[in-house]
Amino acid sequence: MPSDALGTSTHPTSTARQSLVIVGAGPRGTGLIERIAANAPELYAGSGLDIHLVDPHPPGAGRIWRAAQSPLLWMNSHAEDVTMFTDDTVQMDGPVRSGPTLHEWAGVDGRLFADRQLQGAYLRWVHDRAVAGLPEQITVHHHPRRALRVSGPREGRQQVWLEGRPRPLLADLVVLTLGHLDAELDDEQRELAAYARAHGLTHLPPDFTADSDLSALRPGEPVLVRGFGLAFVDLMVLLTEGRGGRYEGDTYVPSGREPVLYVGSRRGVPYHSKIGYDWTGERPPLPRFLGPAEIDALLARPQGFDFRRDVWPLVEKELGFAHYHRLFTAHPERTAIAWTDFEEKYAATGDAAERDALVASAVPDPRDRLDLAALDRPLDGARYASHEEFQDGLRRYVEDDLDRSHDARNSADLAVFLGLLSVYGQLVRLGDIGSWWHGFFSYLASGPPGPRLRQLLALSRAGVLRFVGADMAVRAEDGVFRASSPTVPGFSVEARALVEARLPEPTLRRALDPLLRELHAEGAGETADGLLRVDRADGRVLDGSGRPHPRRFALGPHTDGRTPGAFTRPRTGGPAFRQNDATARAALVFLRDLGVDAVA
């Protein structure tokens, strides 16, 4: 693949060749190239096409999966559950091109939680294979630079301006496949940062943890950590094992270089553990109550829809169906009626109250019933008499979560996971439905490996990690940061360091990425949550009036078509793969027709 390290292509684009610029060389850009390679034999027979791949980070791995990061950082999925290749469960018009999962490619145990460097190597290999699979008239050029802006008329060639290059790349089409991006601070974060500067404190705002400078977090000193998801897990690893600590069985042996982490969040608990057993037997027939027909009906409403009122009841019913299908078919001894009778009655229920009454009569043990509200907020209403009592209580909660997630007698939980994947694949079509759903999905379906939670328990017992509670409040006062939670009334802890353990919000107006900021300034369509609006069918960028741009596309977490990830578990439909295919086909058809018009 030709490279453009100095800003000039090694294969200059001639006037007879068409040009496609892809901004973002990570797994989403790679997935798009794979779909271009798969669809080009059918859809593109032009005289030649140059694909310009723009990203300062390595193709395939991109920023998040690059080799230059700590080998202590893991993926949060089993190696057998990671694929970049389509299968017949992906609803798309293009051809299926099968390929190995991460564990098949790397020759590792399928149950391994691989480190990110290995995943990066897999992604680089997938990228190279996709490029090698392109027709000979299509050439890829990598430009290891940042894209600054896109200009040009709607009906004409676009100009993509690169950092350090005086002339733009000319593009017949532009596709933005940007991944996780940095963002300017919101009002609260700006106030906290200013307070830290004025009082000599340390404030680390939301960031990709592997890029954060943690050197200011001093050994033995308290550090407040707000956020209990995957960014926190990375922080925990880098400040413990990353500073020389080690585990001996279930015991953590400190190096003496660790700070003391006081962690809390809105829920006050870590994300749920990854499931630690395999699926066996019949899968729930999904979608059942939230499928294409229901999404079509929601989109057809002239007055629009409200997520909580109109969408969430369908989500609840769908996840409940997945749960009880598994419970009744795999564990019938824990139910009171036949599945066929339950299914008929469940389908006829009109609201949550009816379903609750049915479930109470048919599922004797409350522990076998699905309670999404309790799952979402496990500490609601809980109060502990002391900080130490809460440490014991939360350790028991994590131990129970680990036991449940590694016991196949609870396989209805894995059915709910499959239901979540199905639901997400449908909800993508609705566009921006607010941030709550994405957080709920991640909390239940995208949590840490079980071994990470066992490490968390060991750190807690060693006193390196302390739990603050739910609805953690942080105040800047008296020259320090102070944290408290209603979970432990009367308790507070002060520290001279505060870490916001979460990724920045991917919004247009606050993105530090100059290209997105330019799009915002030009009037690109924006959702209420600040995401870039795109056409559901093929990813074309929409303007403020909802009109699609004929030559600009966007895929990824900065759009209202965001999906759970750029890669996925095999045989689960892969909504990102479906989007990649639709965009690749739309781009190839546009370029083909553009070439025909030029000849005519």
Backbone torsions as a table, in degrees:
resi	resn	phi	psi	omega
1	MET	NA	118.0	178.9
2	PRO	-57.9	145.7	179.5
3	SER	-117.3	157.3	-177.3
4	ASP	-124.4	56.0	-174.6
5	ALA	-62.3	-28.8	-177.8
6	LEU	-104.2	5.2	175.0
7	GLY	95.3	2.0	175.9
8	THR	-126.0	132.3	-176.0
9	SER	-67.0	143.7	175.6
10	THR	-75.5	-12.7	175.2
11	HIS	-129.9	83.6	-176.4
12	PRO	-54.5	141.3	179.8
13	THR	-74.5	123.1	177.2
14	SER	-85.6	168.4	-178.1
15	THR	-67.6	-20.7	-178.2
16	ALA	-83.6	-13.8	-176.5
17	ARG	-99.2	145.2	176.7
18	GLN	-91.1	165.0	-172.5
19	SER	-135.9	130.1	174.3
20	LEU	-122.2	124.0	177.2
21	VAL	-105.3	125.1	175.6
22	ILE	-111.3	117.1	-180.0
23	VAL	-97.9	105.8	-176.8
24	GLY	123.6	111.2	-173.0
25	ALA	-106.3	12.9	179.0
26	GLY	-76.3	-159.9	-175.3
27	PRO	-62.2	-28.5	179.5
28	ARG	-72.0	-42.5	175.5
29	GLY	-63.0	-39.1	177.5
30	THR	-63.8	-42.7	178.4
31	GLY	-62.0	-35.8	177.7
32	LEU	-66.9	-43.3	178.4
33	ILE	-62.9	-39.7	177.4
34	GLU	-59.6	-40.0	179.3
35	ARG	-73.6	-32.4	173.7
36	ILE	-63.1	-43.9	178.7
37	ALA	-62.4	-39.1	-178.3
38	ALA	-70.2	-35.4	-173.9
39	ASN	-95.1	-18.9	-175.1
40	ALA	-58.4	-40.9	179.8
41	PRO	-57.0	-32.5	179.2
42	GLU	-83.0	-38.7	-164.4
43	LEU	-110.3	-15.2	-173.1
44	TYR	-133.0	121.6	175.7
45	ALA	-134.0	36.3	-177.9
46	GLY	-71.4	174.6	-178.7
47	SER	-71.5	-16.9	178.1
48	GLY	162.1	148.6	-178.9
49	LEU	-138.8	129.4	172.2
50	ASP	-101.9	122.7	173.5
51	ILE	-100.5	117.8	178.8
52	HIS	-101.0	115.6	-178.1
53	LEU	-101.4	115.1	-172.1
54	VAL	-110.3	117.0	178.5
55	ASP	-173.1	131.3	176.4
56	PRO	-69.6	-14.2	-178.5
57	HIS	-98.6	166.1	-172.7
58	PRO	-65.5	140.2	176.4
59	PRO	-59.9	140.2	-179.4
60	GLY	93.7	-66.1	-177.5
61	ALA	-75.7	-38.9	-177.2
62	GLY	63.1	-159.0	-176.6
63	ARG	-71.4	-47.3	-170.5
64	ILE	-70.0	-33.9	-173.0
65	TRP	-110.3	16.6	-178.6
66	ARG	-63.0	157.4	-178.8
67	ALA	-70.4	-28.4	-174.2
68	ALA	-81.8	66.4	173.0
69	GLN	-153.0	168.1	-173.3
70	SER	-61.6	132.8	175.9
71	PRO	-69.1	-7.7	177.3
72	LEU	-74.5	-16.9	-176.1
73	LEU	-85.0	129.4	-176.6
74	TRP	-106.4	165.2	160.5
75	MET	-72.9	165.3	174.9
76	ASN	-109.9	25.0	176.6
77	SER	-133.0	148.8	172.6
78	HIS	-62.6	149.4	-178.5
79	ALA	-61.0	-30.5	179.6
80	GLU	-75.7	-11.1	-177.8
81	ASP	-101.7	17.4	-177.3
82	VAL	-124.5	117.7	175.2
83	THR	-140.2	151.2	173.8
84	MET	-109.9	12.0	-172.3
85	PHE	-119.8	147.4	-178.2
86	THR	-77.3	159.7	171.5
87	ASP	-144.5	-176.6	-172.7
88	ASP	-74.6	1.5	174.0
89	THR	-87.1	-11.6	179.8
90	VAL	-81.4	121.0	-179.6
91	GLN	-83.0	97.8	-175.3
92	MET	-150.0	163.8	-179.9
93	ASP	-89.7	-21.3	-178.4
94	GLY	-80.5	171.0	-178.0
95	PRO	-76.3	148.7	173.1
96	VAL	-75.1	132.0	172.9
97	ARG	-123.6	100.6	-175.4
98	SER	-75.0	161.8	178.6
99	GLY	-168.2	172.4	-173.8
100	PRO	-75.6	149.7	168.2
101	THR	-72.2	173.9	178.0
102	LEU	-58.8	-44.3	-175.7
103	HIS	-70.7	-33.5	176.6
104	GLU	-68.3	-41.7	-179.2
105	TRP	-68.0	-43.6	-174.8
106	ALA	-85.9	-13.0	-178.4
107	GLY	67.9	35.7	180.0
108	VAL	-111.2	167.3	176.5
109	ASP	-58.5	132.7	-178.6
110	GLY	-62.1	-23.4	-179.0
111	ARG	-89.1	1.7	179.9
112	LEU	-70.3	138.3	166.5
113	PHE	-91.5	96.4	-173.1
114	ALA	-68.1	154.0	174.6
115	ASP	-76.9	163.5	-173.7
116	ARG	-69.3	-25.8	177.3
117	GLN	-65.1	-39.3	177.8
118	LEU	-66.5	-42.4	176.8
119	GLN	-61.7	-38.5	176.9
120	GLY	-61.6	-39.6	177.9
121	ALA	-64.7	-40.3	176.5
122	TYR	-60.7	-44.7	-179.2
123	LEU	-65.8	-36.9	176.6
124	ARG	-64.5	-39.5	178.3
125	TRP	-65.4	-43.4	178.2
126	VAL	-59.9	-42.7	178.6
127	HIS	-60.0	-48.6	-179.1
128	ASP	-62.0	-38.9	178.9
129	ARG	-66.3	-41.1	179.3
130	ALA	-63.3	-43.4	179.1
131	VAL	-63.6	-42.1	179.4
132	ALA	-64.9	-24.7	-179.4
133	GLY	-84.8	-2.7	178.3
134	LEU	-72.4	148.3	173.7
135	PRO	-57.9	155.8	-172.6
136	GLU	-64.1	-22.1	-179.8
137	GLN	-82.6	-1.1	178.7
138	ILE	-109.5	124.6	-178.1
139	THR	-121.8	140.8	179.2
140	VAL	-107.4	133.8	177.4
141	HIS	-121.6	127.8	177.3
142	HIS	-98.0	129.7	175.9
143	HIS	-113.4	103.4	-177.3
144	PRO	-77.9	64.2	-177.4
145	ARG	-140.3	169.0	173.0
146	ARG	-90.3	140.7	171.3
147	ALA	-84.7	132.1	-175.1
148	LEU	-98.4	-38.7	179.7
149	ARG	-166.1	163.8	175.1
150	VAL	-123.2	130.5	177.8
151	SER	-130.6	172.9	178.4
152	GLY	125.7	155.2	-178.8
153	PRO	-71.8	154.5	179.9
154	ARG	-56.5	-37.3	-173.8
155	GLU	-100.3	8.7	-177.9
156	GLY	-129.1	-178.1	-179.5
157	ARG	-61.8	144.6	179.4
158	GLN	-95.1	153.5	174.8
159	GLN	-114.9	124.5	178.3
160	VAL	-109.0	112.0	-175.5
161	TRP	-90.9	130.1	-177.4
162	LEU	-110.2	149.2	177.7
163	GLU	-61.5	128.9	177.0
164	GLY	77.3	11.2	179.7
165	ARG	-124.4	123.4	-173.3
166	PRO	-72.2	-25.1	-178.5
167	ARG	-114.2	144.6	-177.7
168	PRO	-79.9	160.7	165.3
169	LEU	-77.3	134.2	175.7
170	LEU	-90.1	134.1	-173.4
171	ALA	-136.4	131.2	169.9
172	ASP	-73.8	-31.0	176.3
173	LEU	-142.8	150.6	175.4
174	VAL	-128.3	132.9	175.3
175	VAL	-124.2	125.0	176.3
176	LEU	-93.4	115.7	176.2
177	THR	-119.5	51.9	-177.4
178	LEU	-74.4	140.7	178.1
179	GLY	-94.6	-138.0	179.9
180	HIS	-72.6	130.8	-172.5
181	LEU	-121.7	155.6	174.1
182	ASP	-75.0	156.7	-178.9
183	ALA	-141.0	152.3	173.6
184	GLU	-70.2	159.1	-175.9
185	LEU	-71.9	145.7	172.7
186	ASP	-79.8	-178.6	-173.7
187	ASP	-59.7	-45.1	-179.2
188	GLU	-63.3	-44.5	-178.7
189	GLN	-65.3	-36.2	176.8
190	ARG	-63.3	-41.8	178.9
191	GLU	-64.4	-42.7	179.1
192	LEU	-65.5	-40.9	179.3
193	ALA	-64.3	-41.4	179.0
194	ALA	-65.2	-40.1	178.7
195	TYR	-63.2	-41.4	179.3
196	ALA	-62.0	-43.6	179.5
197	ARG	-63.5	-40.9	-176.7
198	ALA	-70.1	-25.1	-174.4
199	HIS	-117.9	13.6	177.6
200	GLY	66.0	33.1	179.5
201	LEU	-99.3	173.5	176.7
202	THR	-111.9	125.9	176.4
203	HIS	-130.7	116.1	177.3
204	LEU	-106.0	110.6	-175.9
205	PRO	-75.4	175.8	177.7
206	PRO	-52.8	135.4	-174.6
207	ASP	-164.9	163.6	168.2
208	PHE	-73.1	115.3	-166.4
209	THR	-55.8	-36.1	-179.1
210	ALA	-63.0	-19.0	179.7
211	ASP	-97.9	-5.5	-176.7
212	SER	-77.3	142.9	173.9
213	ASP	-87.7	106.1	-175.4
214	LEU	-96.5	6.6	-173.5
215	SER	-65.5	-24.1	-178.8
216	ALA	-76.8	-9.4	179.4
217	LEU	-86.0	106.8	-165.4
218	ARG	-87.7	149.1	178.7
219	PRO	-56.9	136.4	174.3
220	GLY	78.0	-12.0	-176.6
221	GLU	-91.3	148.4	178.9
222	PRO	-70.2	141.9	176.3
223	VAL	-130.7	124.5	174.7
224	LEU	-81.9	133.6	179.8
225	VAL	-125.7	120.5	179.3
226	ARG	-108.5	110.9	-175.7
227	GLY	130.5	132.5	-173.3
228	PHE	-129.4	24.6	-179.1
229	GLY	-100.2	-148.1	-173.4
230	LEU	-70.8	-31.5	176.3
231	ALA	-63.6	-37.9	175.9
232	PHE	-63.3	-43.8	-179.2
233	VAL	-57.8	-44.5	177.0
234	ASP	-59.9	-44.1	179.4
235	LEU	-60.5	-45.5	178.9
236	MET	-56.4	-44.4	-178.3
237	VAL	-66.1	-47.8	-175.4
238	LEU	-66.5	-28.8	-178.0
239	LEU	-92.2	-0.8	179.2
240	THR	-120.9	-82.7	174.7
241	GLU	-57.2	-37.2	179.6
242	GLY	-64.4	-16.3	177.2
243	ARG	-111.2	20.8	171.9
244	GLY	98.9	-1.9	175.7
245	GLY	-71.1	165.1	-179.8
246	ARG	-149.2	162.2	179.0
247	TYR	-109.2	133.1	171.6
248	GLU	-117.7	95.6	-173.0
249	GLY	65.2	-125.9	-179.7
250	ASP	-94.0	14.5	-178.3
251	THR	-113.3	135.6	175.6
252	TYR	-97.4	130.5	178.2
253	VAL	-106.7	106.3	-176.0
254	PRO	-68.5	154.9	173.2
255	SER	-90.5	-16.0	-174.4
256	GLY	91.9	-2.4	-178.9
257	ARG	-103.2	1.9	-176.9
258	GLU	-82.2	142.7	163.7
259	PRO	-76.9	175.4	174.1
260	VAL	-103.8	117.8	-173.2
261	LEU	-94.0	122.3	173.8
262	TYR	-106.2	106.9	-170.8
263	VAL	-113.4	139.4	174.2
264	GLY	-153.3	176.5	-178.2
265	SER	-166.7	-172.0	177.0
266	ARG	-63.1	-46.2	178.3
267	ARG	-81.8	-30.8	-179.9
268	GLY	81.9	5.7	-179.7
269	VAL	-132.0	157.1	176.6
270	PRO	-71.0	161.3	173.7
271	TYR	-58.0	152.0	-179.1
272	HIS	-64.6	145.2	-180.0
273	SER	-62.1	147.9	169.4
274	LYS	-60.9	144.4	177.9
275	ILE	-64.1	136.4	-174.4
276	GLY	-110.9	24.2	176.5
277	TYR	-139.1	165.6	-176.5
278	ASP	-94.1	156.0	174.7
279	TRP	-77.3	139.3	172.5
280	THR	-135.1	151.6	174.6
281	GLY	82.4	-161.2	-173.0
282	GLU	-73.3	135.1	175.0
283	ARG	-85.5	150.3	175.0
284	PRO	-63.7	135.4	-178.4
285	PRO	-75.3	91.4	-176.9
286	LEU	-110.7	148.7	-3.4
287	PRO	-75.9	152.7	-179.1
288	ARG	-120.8	-51.1	-178.9
289	PHE	-114.8	-5.3	176.1
290	LEU	-138.7	85.8	-179.3
291	GLY	-126.5	-165.8	-177.7
292	PRO	-55.6	-38.7	-178.0
293	ALA	-64.8	-42.4	-180.0
294	GLU	-67.5	-38.5	177.8
295	ILE	-66.1	-41.8	177.1
296	ASP	-57.9	-42.9	-178.5
297	ALA	-65.3	-39.4	178.0
298	LEU	-64.9	-43.4	-178.9
299	LEU	-68.4	-25.0	-177.8
300	ALA	-82.5	-7.7	-178.2
301	ARG	-67.2	120.2	-178.2
302	PRO	-63.5	-28.3	-179.0
303	GLN	-91.4	3.5	-178.0
304	GLY	79.8	-168.1	-177.8
305	PHE	-141.7	157.7	176.1
306	ASP	-111.9	130.9	-173.9
307	PHE	-59.8	-52.2	-176.1
308	ARG	-64.6	-40.0	-175.9
309	ARG	-79.1	-42.1	-168.3
310	ASP	-106.7	-30.5	-173.4
311	VAL	-100.4	-46.6	-174.9
312	TRP	-58.0	-40.2	177.1
313	PRO	-57.6	-35.3	177.1
314	LEU	-69.2	-39.3	177.4
315	VAL	-61.9	-47.4	179.6
316	GLU	-57.9	-44.7	-177.7
317	LYS	-67.2	-37.9	179.5
318	GLU	-66.6	-46.1	-179.7
319	LEU	-67.2	-37.2	176.2
320	GLY	-63.4	-40.4	178.0
321	PHE	-60.5	-46.0	178.8
322	ALA	-58.9	-45.5	-178.4
323	HIS	-61.3	-51.6	-173.0
324	TYR	-76.7	-28.2	173.2
325	HIS	-57.7	-45.8	-179.6
326	ARG	-69.0	-43.9	-178.5
327	LEU	-60.0	-46.8	-176.1
328	PHE	-72.6	-33.2	-176.7
329	THR	-88.6	-29.8	-177.9
330	ALA	-102.7	-24.6	-177.2
331	HIS	-133.2	55.0	-173.1
332	PRO	-62.7	-22.4	-179.9
333	GLU	-66.5	-13.2	179.8
334	ARG	-101.6	15.8	178.9
335	THR	-125.7	162.1	-173.3
336	ALA	-106.9	-13.1	179.0
337	ILE	-136.4	170.8	179.7
338	ALA	-72.7	150.6	-179.8
339	TRP	-59.2	-42.3	-178.0
340	THR	-59.7	-39.6	177.7
341	ASP	-68.2	-43.6	-179.5
342	PHE	-63.4	-44.2	-177.2
343	GLU	-61.1	-42.4	179.8
344	GLU	-62.9	-44.9	179.7
345	LYS	-68.8	-38.7	179.7
346	TYR	-62.9	-43.8	-179.9
347	ALA	-62.6	-31.3	-176.5
348	ALA	-82.7	-13.3	-178.8
349	THR	-64.6	142.0	-176.3
350	GLY	-100.3	-21.0	-178.5
351	ASP	-150.9	176.6	-175.9
352	ALA	-63.9	-35.8	-179.2
353	ALA	-63.5	-41.7	177.6
354	GLU	-63.8	-43.1	-179.8
355	ARG	-64.5	-40.8	179.1
356	ASP	-60.6	-41.5	179.4
357	ALA	-65.3	-42.2	178.0
358	LEU	-61.9	-47.2	-178.1
359	VAL	-62.7	-42.0	-179.8
360	ALA	-60.0	-33.8	-179.2
361	SER	-82.0	-22.3	-172.5
362	ALA	-106.9	-17.5	-177.9
363	VAL	-125.3	98.2	-171.1
364	PRO	-61.7	-40.7	-174.1
365	ASP	-89.0	120.0	179.3
366	PRO	-56.8	-25.9	179.4
367	ARG	-69.6	-17.1	177.9
368	ASP	-91.8	0.1	-178.8
369	ARG	-95.7	145.4	179.8
370	LEU	-86.2	119.7	178.8
371	ASP	-124.3	92.4	-174.9
372	LEU	-66.3	-35.0	179.6
373	ALA	-64.6	-42.9	178.7
374	ALA	-68.0	-35.9	176.5
375	LEU	-63.6	-40.8	-176.2
376	ASP	-69.8	-39.9	-176.1
377	ARG	-130.2	74.3	-174.0
378	PRO	-67.7	-19.8	-178.9
379	LEU	-99.6	5.7	179.5
380	ASP	-57.8	124.2	178.4
381	GLY	80.4	-8.3	-179.6
382	ALA	-77.1	136.3	178.0
383	ARG	-135.0	135.4	-179.6
384	TYR	-117.4	144.5	-174.6
385	ALA	-73.9	-23.0	-178.3
386	SER	-151.2	162.4	177.1
387	HIS	-60.5	-42.6	-178.7
388	GLU	-67.0	-37.4	177.4
389	GLU	-62.3	-37.8	178.8
390	PHE	-68.3	-35.5	177.7
391	GLN	-59.1	-45.9	178.3
392	ASP	-62.6	-42.6	-177.7
393	GLY	-64.7	-42.6	-178.4
394	LEU	-73.6	-32.6	173.9
395	ARG	-61.6	-41.0	177.0
396	ARG	-62.6	-40.3	178.1
397	TYR	-59.6	-46.8	-179.4
398	VAL	-66.0	-41.0	177.9
399	GLU	-61.2	-42.1	178.4
400	ASP	-64.1	-40.2	178.9
401	ASP	-63.1	-43.0	178.4
402	LEU	-64.2	-44.2	179.0
403	ASP	-59.9	-46.1	-176.4
404	ARG	-66.4	-41.4	-175.0
405	SER	-75.2	-9.0	179.1
406	HIS	-117.1	18.5	-179.6
407	ASP	-122.6	113.5	-175.1
408	ALA	-65.7	-10.9	174.1
409	ARG	-66.9	-14.6	176.8
410	ASN	-103.7	33.0	-173.1
411	SER	-66.1	-10.8	172.1
412	ALA	-62.5	-26.3	176.1
413	ASP	-64.0	-39.6	178.5
414	LEU	-68.2	-33.1	175.2
415	ALA	-64.0	-39.0	176.7
416	VAL	-63.9	-39.0	175.7
417	PHE	-57.8	-46.3	177.3
418	LEU	-63.2	-36.0	175.9
419	GLY	-63.6	-40.3	178.2
420	LEU	-61.7	-41.6	178.0
421	LEU	-62.9	-42.6	179.0
422	SER	-62.9	-45.7	-179.4
423	VAL	-61.7	-45.1	-179.0
424	TYR	-59.2	-42.1	179.7
425	GLY	-60.7	-30.9	177.4
426	GLN	-80.3	-42.8	-174.8
427	LEU	-67.1	-21.5	177.2
428	VAL	-53.7	-34.0	-177.4
429	ARG	-69.1	-19.8	-177.8
430	LEU	-82.4	-11.5	-179.0
431	GLY	81.5	-143.2	-174.6
432	ASP	-76.1	110.7	179.3
433	ILE	-113.1	19.3	179.2
434	GLY	92.6	164.5	-174.1
435	SER	-83.1	-18.1	-174.8
436	TRP	-59.6	-45.8	-176.6
437	TRP	-60.2	-42.7	-178.0
438	HIS	-64.1	-39.0	176.8
439	GLY	-67.2	-40.9	178.3
440	PHE	-62.5	-45.1	178.9
441	PHE	-59.9	-48.5	-178.1
442	SER	-62.1	-40.4	-178.6
443	TYR	-61.9	-41.3	-178.2
444	LEU	-88.0	-37.1	-167.9
445	ALA	-110.3	-14.1	-173.5
446	SER	-128.2	42.2	-179.1
447	GLY	-83.8	-174.8	-174.5
448	PRO	-79.5	161.5	171.2
449	PRO	-59.4	148.8	177.0
450	GLY	-52.6	-43.1	179.3
451	PRO	-58.5	-30.2	177.7
452	ARG	-67.2	-38.4	178.9
453	LEU	-71.1	-30.9	174.3
454	ARG	-67.0	-37.1	174.8
455	GLN	-64.6	-40.3	177.9
456	LEU	-58.1	-42.7	178.5
457	LEU	-63.4	-41.5	179.5
458	ALA	-64.4	-40.0	178.2
459	LEU	-65.6	-37.0	177.9
460	SER	-64.7	-45.0	179.3
461	ARG	-64.3	-30.2	-179.8
462	ALA	-81.4	-7.0	179.4
463	GLY	81.4	7.4	178.3
464	VAL	-80.7	-24.9	-177.8
465	LEU	-125.8	130.9	-179.6
466	ARG	-128.0	141.3	-177.7
467	PHE	-96.3	135.8	-178.5
468	VAL	-97.6	-44.3	178.8
469	GLY	130.2	-175.9	-178.0
470	ALA	-82.1	158.8	179.9
471	ASP	49.8	45.2	-178.4
472	MET	-58.8	126.8	177.8
473	ALA	-107.4	135.6	177.2
474	VAL	-116.8	127.7	177.8
475	ARG	-120.8	142.3	174.0
476	ALA	-103.1	107.8	-175.6
477	GLU	-156.9	152.9	177.4
478	ASP	56.1	31.0	176.3
479	GLY	78.3	10.3	179.2
480	VAL	-140.2	173.8	167.5
481	PHE	-96.9	138.7	-179.1
482	ARG	-130.2	133.7	-177.7
483	ALA	-121.0	144.3	176.7
484	SER	-150.5	169.6	-179.9
485	SER	-152.4	143.3	175.4
486	PRO	-65.4	-13.9	178.3
487	THR	-61.8	-34.0	178.2
488	VAL	-125.1	85.9	-177.0
489	PRO	-56.8	135.2	176.5
490	GLY	86.9	-11.8	-179.4
491	PHE	-93.0	140.1	170.9
492	SER	-148.5	157.9	178.2
493	VAL	-134.0	140.7	178.6
494	GLU	-114.0	151.5	-178.6
495	ALA	-154.2	162.1	177.3
496	ARG	-99.5	7.4	179.0
497	ALA	-139.9	139.2	177.8
498	LEU	-133.7	127.7	177.7
499	VAL	-117.0	126.9	173.3
500	GLU	-91.1	98.7	-172.5
501	ALA	-87.4	74.3	176.2
502	ARG	-162.1	161.7	177.2
503	LEU	-76.2	152.3	173.9
504	PRO	-62.6	150.5	176.7
505	GLU	-70.6	133.0	-174.9
506	PRO	-84.0	66.4	-177.4
507	THR	-102.4	152.3	-179.8
508	LEU	-64.4	-48.3	-170.2
509	ARG	-74.2	-22.4	-178.9
510	ARG	-109.3	-1.0	179.2
511	ALA	-63.6	137.4	174.9
512	LEU	-81.1	-13.3	176.9
513	ASP	-63.2	119.6	-174.5
514	PRO	-64.9	-31.0	-178.8
515	LEU	-65.2	-45.0	178.6
516	LEU	-66.1	-37.0	178.0
517	ARG	-62.8	-38.7	177.4
518	GLU	-65.1	-42.1	177.9
519	LEU	-60.7	-40.8	178.5
520	HIS	-62.8	-44.4	-178.8
521	ALA	-64.2	-30.3	-179.6
522	GLU	-80.8	-6.3	176.8
523	GLY	97.7	24.3	175.8
524	ALA	-60.8	149.0	-179.4
525	GLY	-61.9	140.1	-175.1
526	GLU	-138.1	136.5	177.9
527	THR	-82.0	173.3	178.7
528	ALA	-60.9	-29.0	178.4
529	ASP	-89.6	5.8	174.6
530	GLY	86.7	12.9	179.2
531	LEU	-85.8	153.6	177.1
532	LEU	-72.5	126.2	-179.3
533	ARG	-82.2	134.4	-180.0
534	VAL	-133.1	157.9	177.9
535	ASP	-68.5	132.3	-177.9
536	ARG	-63.4	-30.3	-172.2
537	ALA	-73.3	-43.6	-172.3
538	ASP	-140.5	1.9	176.6
539	GLY	87.6	10.3	176.9
540	ARG	-64.1	140.8	179.7
541	VAL	-70.2	134.0	179.4
542	LEU	-99.0	147.5	174.0
543	ASP	-90.3	-175.1	-175.7
544	GLY	-61.2	-23.8	179.5
545	SER	-95.0	3.3	179.3
546	GLY	88.2	9.3	-179.2
547	ARG	-84.9	127.1	-179.0
548	PRO	-74.6	140.4	176.0
549	HIS	-79.8	127.9	-175.5
550	PRO	-68.6	-19.1	-172.6
551	ARG	-123.5	9.9	180.0
552	ARG	-130.6	130.4	179.4
553	PHE	-126.2	161.0	175.9
554	ALA	-150.4	138.5	177.0
555	LEU	-134.8	140.8	173.1
556	GLY	130.2	-175.4	-172.1
557	PRO	-68.8	-13.8	177.9
558	HIS	-85.4	-0.8	-178.6
559	THR	-108.8	164.5	176.8
560	ASP	-82.4	7.1	171.3
561	GLY	-104.8	22.4	-174.9
562	ARG	-62.3	147.3	-178.1
563	THR	-120.4	172.1	-179.5
564	PRO	-59.8	-27.9	-179.1
565	GLY	-179.0	166.4	-179.3
566	ALA	-79.3	-18.9	172.1
567	PHE	-126.5	171.9	-170.2
568	THR	-154.3	177.1	173.5
569	ARG	-75.7	138.1	179.2
570	PRO	-57.6	145.4	172.8
571	ARG	61.1	38.3	175.3
572	THR	-125.3	19.3	172.8
573	GLY	89.3	-28.4	174.6
574	GLY	44.6	75.7	-179.3
575	PRO	-58.1	-32.6	176.8
576	ALA	-64.9	-37.3	178.0
577	PHE	-64.8	-40.0	178.6
578	ARG	-62.2	-43.9	178.1
579	GLN	-64.6	-44.5	179.3
580	ASN	-57.0	-42.6	-178.5
581	ASP	-65.2	-44.6	-179.3
582	ALA	-63.5	-41.1	179.7
583	THR	-68.8	-42.6	178.9
584	ALA	-60.1	-43.2	-178.9
585	ARG	-67.6	-41.6	178.2
586	ALA	-63.0	-41.3	179.7
587	ALA	-64.7	-43.8	-178.6
588	LEU	-66.8	-39.4	177.6
589	VAL	-64.9	-42.9	178.3
590	PHE	-60.5	-47.0	-178.3
591	LEU	-66.1	-38.7	177.4
592	ARG	-62.2	-48.2	-179.0
593	ASP	-67.5	-34.2	177.1
594	LEU	-62.4	-40.4	177.9
595	GLY	-66.5	-39.1	177.8
596	VAL	-63.1	-43.6	179.3
597	ASP	-62.8	-38.0	-178.9
598	ALA	-65.8	-39.5	178.5
599	VAL	-68.3	-40.5	-179.9
600	ALA	-64.9	NA	NA
